[in-house]
Amino acid sequence: MSIDMKQFHSVFFEESQEHLDEMEHLLLDLNTEDPDSEDLNSIFRAAHSIKGGSGIFGFDALGSVTHIMESLLDNVRQKKLAITSTMVDLFLSSVDVLKGILESYKSASEIDWTNVNKICERLEQVTRTKESKANDMDGFGFFDEPVSFNTEDGFGFFDDSVVPSQQDAYGFFDDSPVLTDLNHDSTKRESKRVVKNFTHHESQSADFQVTVSEINKVIPQPEIVTAAPPAKIKSIDASHSENSSIRVDVAKVDQLINLVGEIVITQSMLNLIGQRIEGDLGEKFQSVAAELERNTREIQEAVMSIRMLPISFVFNRFPRVVRDLSTKLGKSIDLIIEGGDTELDKGLTEKLVDPLTHLVRNSIDHGIESAEIRADRNKNTTGKVILKATQQGGSIVISISDDGGGLNREKILAKAHEKNIAVGEHPSDADVWQLIFAPGFSTADEITDVSGRGVGLDVVKRNVQSLGGRIDIESSEGVGATFTIRLPLTLAIVDGMCVSVGDQTFIIPLVNIVESMQPLEKDIKTLAGNDQLLLVRDQYWPVLPLYRAMQIEPQFTETHRGIAVLVEANKHRFALFVDGLVGQQQVVIKSLEQHYKRVQGVAGATIMGDGSVALILDVESLSTSIKPPLQHAS
């Protein structure tokens, strides 16, 4: 009976991507002066596993590169060769090529054999150079043609009779510690890690010269090293690894979340029915209903936790970003990562990569000064960039800090006037800092391939807002700057305040609410065109009647008879006028655009306990119809 190997492709692609990510991570952390033997073994196993699977599936381009990498790595781990920063750079370039090849196979697109051959030639150059110095090194020739590997090489695929040792457990689908436990446990113990001294310098080999940058060994917290040394984590056996994790399609998790949402709705309906049952039967029903509510909430929290991933899945790519950019700019940078074990929704982690990359690059390019300028300012010539994540209530806070020159207020204002960007008469520092998010805004004196075209930060702000978050800036000239992103923990649920307008219920996300009040008639000022302002503690807030925005009939049209909910969206504040407050509750978000169409001012919908549909307001979208507020009362 023939087996259709294509059914295993998706698993191979996923595992290979994990191998490549782990390989890159370990190479960046490798101390070339005193390499950790377990790190070298893990890098070798990753290359060997990809080679084994590529031979089975006939992915010749992957096999061509990983075969030569594997041979070099084998000699390094057996101490026949000394690893150098040049070799680390070459291996990192090889990982980049392998990622491109893997993506080509995934998308069934044409392989770029030019890049494949180039990287193989560079690996062969190192091989030939070292062969002249080490007679005991095994020779292996460069592949002019795509290589097909014999599946009897001992990769353990479909071979139940073979039980490999830990060192040789390269079998495909074996969930080795390289894939599972190392990723998982290293993330958990990474509450703070310092990636030291990305320095620009040059290194030469006998046959060619390349530009490289040094990276020292990762320095974890002392107490973390004592509690869980890396060697013990890496020695976890494969059987434990197999039992500790399972691969689940994200679509299945989303389906579970939707079903739990339906259970929550059904449970709310049962509570309403139970209130009408009297006597002993009613008491028993209420007792059972309360137990059901507790169990439902626990199920909801457990299912939601499945979607939560450590933010280290995002942070772990930045040592490479900092390394490459500091090399290009000729700067020495220390990257400090804190709070990598902070968890947030998987949907958020995928969409955070681009904004954070822009901000980290901005800190290195614009923030950190050159070594000469830092020396003149009595600063350490090595700049510092801190990437930090923390959980605060129902939000996650991510900050990117640097000890560079900070933002220049005068320069930003001059550029804003040059580009005809509206600026107040006496803007605060916070207002000035927000100007750098304007489209096309850049204070760079010259355009380079890194920055200067005025694109990037406006995209960052737009992406963060699309995730329901906001971005703030704190800066001190000559000391440094901090960009802070605040996001909801998950995109699937929201804590909200239910408000009523006429016979309809709307939900305002709690993250946007400052406070709510019943305004006094004397505090409401009416302007031309029936626009109104609400005076609150010497500040005027523009008033937006929700019935007008939603085009429905309200219970009250006089603002002082209803409730004013003060809301904030990306530093834009206004008072949302509603008929009354219904109560606070957590709701499951359902896409209105997917089931109906996009509605201005609405982020989604949910089903209430009585079966009615309530719209979840998009405060950011509603704020676009508001005129700028007058900050202080006259």
C-alpha positions in Angstrom: 0.0 0.0 0.0 1.5 3.3 -1.0 1.4 6.3 1.4 0.6 9.8 0.2 3.5 11.7 1.7 1.9 15.1 1.0 -0.4 14.6 4.0 2.8 15.0 6.2 4.0 18.2 4.5 2.3 20.7 6.8 3.8 19.0 9.9 7.3 19.0 8.3 7.0 22.7 7.4 6.0 23.6 10.9 8.7 21.6 12.6 11.3 22.8 10.1 10.4 26.4 10.9 10.8 25.7 14.6 14.2 24.2 13.9 15.3 27.2 12.0 14.0 29.7 14.6 15.8 27.7 17.3 19.0 27.5 15.3 19.0 31.2 14.7 18.3 31.9 18.4 21.2 29.6 19.6 23.6 31.0 17.0 22.9 34.6 18.2 23.5 33.5 21.8 26.6 31.5 21.1 29.8 32.6 22.7 32.5 31.9 20.1 35.3 32.0 22.7 33.7 29.3 24.9 30.8 27.7 23.0 28.4 25.6 25.0 28.5 22.0 23.9 24.8 21.5 24.4 24.1 24.6 22.2 26.3 23.2 19.5 24.6 19.8 19.7 21.2 21.5 19.5 22.2 23.5 16.4 23.5 20.3 14.8 20.4 18.3 15.6 18.2 21.0 14.0 20.2 20.9 10.8 20.2 17.1 10.8 16.5 16.9 11.3 15.7 19.2 8.4 18.1 17.3 6.2 16.4 14.0 7.1 12.9 15.2 6.4 13.9 16.9 3.2 15.4 13.6 1.9 12.2 11.8 2.7 10.0 14.3 0.9 12.4 15.0 -2.0 13.0 18.6 -1.0 16.4 18.7 -2.6 17.2 22.4 -2.1 16.8 22.1 1.7 18.9 18.9 1.6 21.7 20.6 -0.4 22.3 23.4 2.2 21.6 21.4 5.4 24.0 18.6 4.3 27.0 20.9 4.1 25.9 22.8 7.3 25.5 19.5 9.1 29.0 18.4 8.2 30.6 21.7 9.3 28.6 21.7 12.5 29.5 18.1 13.3 33.2 19.0 13.1 32.6 22.0 15.3 30.8 20.1 18.0 33.5 17.4 17.9 36.1 20.2 18.4 37.8 19.4 15.1 37.1 23.0 14.2 37.0 26.1 16.3 33.9 28.1 15.6 34.5 31.8 14.7 32.3 34.9 14.4 32.7 34.5 10.6 31.2 31.0 10.7 28.4 32.2 12.9 27.6 34.9 10.3 27.7 32.3 7.6 25.4 30.0 9.4 23.0 32.8 10.0 23.0 33.6 6.3 22.4 29.9 5.6 19.4 30.0 8.0 18.0 33.0 6.0 18.3 31.0 2.8 16.7 28.0 4.3 13.7 30.0 5.5 13.3 31.3 1.9 13.5 27.7 0.5 11.0 26.5 3.1 8.6 29.2 2.1 9.0 28.3 -1.5 8.1 24.7 -0.9 5.1 25.8 1.3 3.7 28.1 -1.4 4.7 25.7 -4.2 6.6 28.5 -5.9 9.9 28.3 -7.8 13.1 27.7 -5.8 15.8 30.4 -6.1 18.6 28.1 -7.0 21.0 31.0 -7.4 20.9 31.8 -3.7 21.1 28.1 -2.9 24.2 27.6 -5.0 25.8 30.8 -3.6 25.4 29.8 0.1 26.6 26.3 -0.7 29.7 27.8 -2.3 30.4 29.9 0.7 30.0 26.9 3.0 32.3 25.0 0.7 34.9 27.7 1.0 35.0 27.4 4.7 35.2 23.6 4.3 38.2 23.7 1.9 40.0 26.3 4.0 39.6 24.2 7.1 40.5 21.0 5.3 44.0 22.4 4.6 44.5 22.8 8.4 42.8 19.6 9.6 43.6 16.3 8.0 41.1 14.4 10.0 38.2 16.4 8.7 35.9 14.4 6.4 35.6 15.7 2.9 32.4 16.5 1.1 32.0 17.9 -2.3 29.8 20.8 -3.5 26.6 19.7 -5.2 26.4 21.0 -8.7 23.0 19.3 -9.1 20.1 19.0 -6.6 20.8 16.2 -4.2 18.4 13.4 -3.4 19.1 11.6 -0.1 18.5 7.9 0.6 15.8 7.5 3.2 17.9 4.8 4.8 20.3 7.3 6.3 18.8 6.6 9.7 16.5 9.5 10.4 14.0 7.3 12.2 11.0 8.2 10.0 8.2 5.5 10.2 10.7 3.1 11.9 9.1 1.9 15.1 11.9 -0.6 15.7 14.5 2.0 16.1 14.8 3.7 19.5 17.4 6.4 19.0 19.5 7.8 21.9 18.9 11.4 23.0 21.9 12.7 21.0 20.8 10.9 17.9 17.0 11.4 18.2 16.7 13.1 14.9 13.6 11.2 13.7 11.0 13.3 12.0 7.8 13.8 14.1 9.8 12.8 17.3 9.1 16.1 19.1 12.6 16.2 20.4 13.6 18.5 23.2 15.0 20.9 20.6 11.5 21.4 19.3 9.3 21.4 22.4 10.9 21.5 25.8 13.8 23.8 25.0 11.4 26.3 23.4 8.9 26.1 26.2 11.1 26.1 29.2 13.6 28.6 28.0 10.7 30.9 27.4 9.4 30.5 31.0 12.8 31.2 32.6 13.4 34.2 30.4 11.9 36.9 32.7 15.0 39.0 31.9 17.8 38.3 29.5 20.6 40.5 28.2 22.0 40.2 24.8 25.3 41.9 25.1 27.4 44.1 22.9 26.4 43.9 19.3 29.6 45.4 18.0 30.7 46.4 14.5 34.1 44.9 13.4 35.7 42.9 10.7 37.0 39.3 10.6 39.0 37.5 7.9 39.3 33.9 6.8 42.0 32.6 4.4 39.8 32.8 1.3 37.3 35.6 1.9 36.5 38.6 4.2 33.1 39.4 5.6 31.7 42.0 8.0 30.6 40.5 11.3 29.3 41.6 14.7 30.0 39.9 18.0 27.4 38.7 20.4 28.3 37.3 23.9 26.5 34.6 25.8 23.0 35.3 27.0 23.2 36.4 30.7 20.1 35.3 32.6 19.1 36.4 36.1 21.4 34.7 38.7 18.5 33.2 40.6 17.1 31.7 37.4 20.4 30.0 36.6 20.5 28.5 40.1 16.9 27.3 39.9 16.9 25.9 36.4 20.4 25.6 34.7 20.2 25.3 30.9 21.9 21.9 30.8 19.1 20.3 32.8 16.4 21.8 30.6 18.1 20.4 27.5 18.5 16.9 29.0 14.8 16.3 29.3 14.1 13.1 27.5 11.9 12.7 24.4 9.2 10.8 26.2 8.5 13.7 28.5 8.5 16.0 25.5 5.9 13.9 23.7 3.6 14.0 26.7 4.0 17.7 27.5 2.6 19.2 24.3 0.4 18.6 21.3 -0.1 20.4 18.0 -3.5 21.8 17.5 -4.8 23.8 14.5 -5.7 27.4 15.5 -9.0 27.0 13.7 -10.0 24.3 16.1 -9.1 26.5 19.1 -11.2 29.4 17.6 -14.1 26.9 17.1 -13.8 26.0 20.8 -13.9 29.7 21.8 -17.0 30.2 19.7 -18.7 27.2 21.3 -17.8 28.4 24.8 -19.3 31.8 23.9 -22.5 30.0 22.9 -22.6 28.1 26.2 -22.2 31.4 28.1 -25.2 32.8 26.2 -27.3 29.7 26.8 -26.3 29.8 30.5 -27.5 33.4 30.8 -30.8 32.4 29.2 -31.2 29.6 31.7 -30.7 32.1 34.5 -33.5 34.3 33.2 -35.8 31.3 33.0 -34.8 30.2 36.5 -35.9 33.5 38.0 -39.5 32.6 37.1 -39.5 29.2 38.8 -40.7 29.4 42.5 -40.6 27.1 45.5 -38.3 24.2 46.2 -37.8 23.5 42.5 -36.8 27.1 41.9 -34.1 26.9 44.7 -32.7 23.7 43.3 -32.7 25.2 39.8 -30.8 28.3 41.1 -28.2 26.1 42.9 -27.6 24.0 39.7 -27.5 27.2 37.6 -24.9 28.7 39.9 -22.7 25.6 39.6 -23.1 25.6 35.9 -22.1 29.3 35.8 -18.9 28.6 37.8 -18.0 25.6 35.5 -18.7 27.7 32.4 -16.5 30.5 33.5 -13.7 28.0 34.3 -14.1 26.4 30.8 -14.0 29.8 29.2 -10.8 30.8 31.0 -9.2 27.5 30.2 -10.1 27.7 26.5 -8.9 31.3 26.3 -5.6 30.4 27.9 -4.9 28.0 25.0 -4.7 31.0 22.6 -2.3 32.7 24.9 1.4 32.6 23.9 4.5 34.1 25.6 5.5 37.3 24.0 9.0 35.8 23.8 7.7 34.3 20.5 7.9 37.9 19.2 10.8 39.2 21.3 13.2 36.3 20.3 13.6 37.7 16.8 15.0 41.0 17.9 18.5 39.9 18.8 19.0 39.2 15.1 17.4 42.5 14.1 19.7 44.5 16.5 22.7 42.5 15.5 22.3 43.2 11.8 21.3 46.8 12.1 24.1 47.7 14.6 26.6 46.1 12.2 25.2 48.1 9.3 25.3 51.4 11.3 28.6 50.8 13.0 27.1 51.1 16.5 27.6 49.0 19.6 24.3 48.0 21.2 23.3 46.1 24.3 19.8 44.6 23.9 18.0 43.8 27.2 14.8 41.7 27.1 12.5 41.7 30.1 9.1 40.0 30.7 9.4 37.5 27.8 7.1 35.1 29.7 4.2 37.6 29.6 1.3 36.0 27.7 -1.1 37.5 25.2 -3.4 36.4 22.5 -1.9 34.6 19.5 -3.7 36.9 17.1 -1.9 39.8 18.8 1.6 38.3 18.7 1.3 37.8 14.9 0.3 41.5 14.4 2.9 43.0 16.8 5.9 42.0 14.8 5.9 44.9 12.3 5.2 47.7 14.8 7.9 46.5 17.2 10.4 46.0 14.4 9.8 49.6 13.3 10.2 50.9 16.8 13.4 48.9 17.6 15.0 50.1 14.3 13.9 53.6 15.1 15.6 53.5 18.5 18.9 52.2 17.1 19.0 54.5 14.1 17.5 57.8 15.5 17.8 57.3 19.2 21.3 55.8 19.9 24.1 58.2 19.1 27.4 57.2 17.5 30.2 56.2 19.8 32.0 59.5 19.3 28.9 61.6 20.3 28.2 59.3 23.3 31.8 59.7 24.4 31.6 63.5 24.1 28.4 63.4 26.3 30.2 61.3 28.9 28.0 58.2 28.1 29.0 54.6 27.7 30.0 54.1 24.1 27.8 51.1 24.0 24.1 52.0 23.6 21.3 50.3 25.4 17.9 49.2 24.1 15.4 47.7 26.5 12.4 45.6 25.2 10.0 45.0 28.1 6.5 43.5 28.5 4.2 43.5 31.5 0.6 42.7 32.3 -1.4 45.5 33.9 -5.0 44.4 34.7 -6.7 43.5 31.5 -4.0 45.1 29.3 -0.5 44.2 28.2 2.1 47.0 28.2 5.1 46.8 25.9 7.8 49.4 26.1 10.8 50.0 23.9 13.4 52.2 25.7 16.8 53.5 24.7 19.4 55.6 26.4 20.1 57.7 23.3 19.6 61.4 22.6 15.9 61.6 23.0 13.4 63.5 20.8 14.3 67.1 19.8 11.3 69.3 20.4 12.4 72.2 18.2 13.4 70.0 15.3 10.0 68.2 15.4 8.1 71.5 15.5 10.1 73.0 12.6 9.5 69.9 10.5 5.8 70.0 11.3 5.5 73.6 10.2 7.5 72.8 7.1 5.0 70.0 6.2 2.0 72.2 7.2 0.9 69.9 10.0 -1.5 71.6 12.4 0.1 72.4 15.7 -1.5 74.2 18.7 -0.3 77.5 20.0 1.4 76.2 23.1 1.6 72.4 22.6 2.7 70.2 25.5 5.6 67.8 25.0 3.2 64.9 24.7 1.4 66.6 21.9 4.7 67.4 20.1 5.9 63.8 20.4 2.7 62.6 18.7 3.6 64.7 15.6 6.2 62.1 14.6 3.4 59.7 13.8 2.1 61.9 11.0 2.3 60.3 7.5 5.5 61.3 5.7 7.1 62.8 8.9 10.8 62.3 9.3 13.6 64.4 10.9 16.4 62.4 9.2 18.9 64.7 7.5 19.4 62.1 4.7 17.6 59.2 3.2 19.2 55.8 3.7 18.1 52.2 3.3 17.3 52.2 7.0 15.2 55.4 7.4 14.5 58.9 6.2 11.6 58.4 3.9 8.9 59.3 6.4 7.3 55.9 6.5 7.2 53.5 9.4 5.9 55.3 12.5 2.6 56.3 10.9 2.2 52.6 10.1 3.1 51.7 13.7 0.3 53.9 15.0 -2.2 52.6 12.5 -1.4 49.0 13.3 -1.5 49.5 17.1 -4.9 51.3 16.8 -6.3 48.4 14.7 -5.5 46.1 17.6 -7.5 48.3 20.0 -4.5 49.8 21.6 -2.6 53.1 21.9 1.0 54.2 21.8 2.5 56.9 24.1 6.0 58.5 24.1 8.1 59.8 26.9 11.4 61.5 26.1 14.1 63.5 27.8 16.6 65.2 25.5 20.1 63.7 25.9 18.8 60.9 28.2 16.7 58.8 26.0 13.1 57.9 24.9 10.5 55.3 25.7 7.7 54.2 23.4 4.9 52.5 25.3 2.2 50.3 23.6 -1.0 49.4 25.5 -3.0 46.5 24.2 -5.9 44.3 25.3 -4.8 40.9 26.4 -7.0 39.2 23.8 -8.9 40.0 20.6 -11.5 37.3 21.4 -13.1 38.7 24.5 -13.6 42.2 25.9 -14.6 43.6 29.3 -17.2 46.2 28.6 -19.8 48.5 30.0 -23.3 47.9 28.7 -25.2 51.2 28.0 -28.7 51.8 26.7 -29.9 54.1 24.0 -33.6 53.9 23.3 -34.5 50.2 23.2 -31.0 49.0 22.2 -28.0 48.0 24.2 -24.4 48.9 23.2 -21.1 47.9 24.8 -18.2 50.3 25.4 -14.8 48.6 26.0 -13.6 49.3 29.5 -10.1 50.1 28.3 -11.5 53.2 26.7 -13.6 54.5 29.6 -12.2 57.2 31.9 -15.4 57.7 34.0 -19.1 58.2 33.7 -21.4 60.8 35.3 -24.8 62.5 35.1 -23.8 66.0 34.0 -25.3 69.2 35.4 -27.2 71.5 33.0 -24.9 74.4 33.9 -21.8 72.4 32.8 -23.1 71.9 29.2 -22.2 74.6 26.7 -23.9 74.7 23.3 -21.9 76.0 20.3 -23.0 76.9 16.8 -24.4 74.0 14.8 -25.8 72.4 18.0 -22.3 71.0 19.0 -22.0 70.7 22.7 -19.1 70.8 25.2 -19.1 69.3 28.7 -17.1 71.0 31.4 -15.3 68.5 33.7 -12.8 69.8 36.2 -11.8 72.9 34.2 -11.6 71.0 30.9 -14.1 70.9 28.1 -15.0 67.5 26.5 -16.8 67.4 23.1 -20.1 65.6 23.5 -21.1 62.9 21.0 -24.8 61.8 21.4 -24.7 58.0 20.6 -28.2 58.1 19.3 -27.0 60.5 16.6 -24.0 58.4 15.6 -26.1 55.2 15.5 -29.1 57.0 13.9 -31.7 55.6 16.4 -34.5 57.2 18.5 -33.3 57.9 22.1 -35.1 58.1 25.4 -33.6 61.4 26.2 -32.4 64.2 23.9 -31.4 66.6 26.7 -27.8 65.8 27.6 -28.3 66.7 31.4 -31.0 64.0 31.7 -28.8 61.2 30.4 -25.4 59.8 31.3 -22.1 61.1 29.9 -19.4 58.4 29.5 -16.0 60.0 29.3 -13.9 57.9 26.8 -10.4 58.2 25.5 -9.0 56.8 22.2 -5.4 57.4 21.4 -5.2 60.7 23.4 -8.5 61.9 21.8 -11.1 62.4 24.5 -14.8 63.0 24.3 -18.0 62.4 26.2 -20.4 59.8 24.8 -24.0 60.7 25.7 -26.3 57.7 26.4 -29.6 57.1 28.1 -28.3 55.0 30.9 -25.9 52.4 32.3 -27.0 48.7 32.2 -24.0 47.1 33.8 -20.5 45.7 33.3 -19.8 42.3 31.8 -17.3 40.3 29.8 -18.5 39.5 26.2 -17.3 37.3 23.4 -16.7 39.3 20.3 -18.3 38.2 17.0 -17.2 39.7 13.7 -20.0 41.9 12.3 -18.1 42.4 9.1 -17.8 38.6 8.5 -21.5 37.9 9.0 -23.0 41.2 7.7 -20.9 44.2 6.6 -18.6 46.8 8.2 -20.5 49.4 10.2 -18.9 52.8 11.0 -18.3 53.1 14.8 -18.8 49.4 15.5 -16.0 46.9 16.3 -18.2 43.8 16.5 -21.2 42.3 18.1 -22.2 39.9 20.9 -25.3 38.0 22.0 -26.8 39.0 25.4 -28.4 36.6 27.9 -31.9 37.4 26.7 -30.9 36.5 23.2 -30.7 40.0 21.9 -27.7 41.3 19.9 -25.6 44.1 21.3 -23.1 46.1 19.2 -19.6 46.6 20.6 -18.5 50.2 19.9 -15.3 51.1 18.1 -14.3 54.2 20.2 -11.4 55.0 17.9 -13.6 55.1 14.8 -16.2 57.3 16.6 -13.6 59.8 17.6 -12.9 60.7 14.0 -16.2 62.5 13.9 -15.3 64.7 16.9 -13.9 68.1 16.6 -10.7 68.8 18.7 -11.6 69.7 22.3 -10.9 72.9 24.1 -8.4 71.8 26.8 -9.2 74.4 29.4 -12.2 76.5 30.4 -11.9 80.2 29.8 
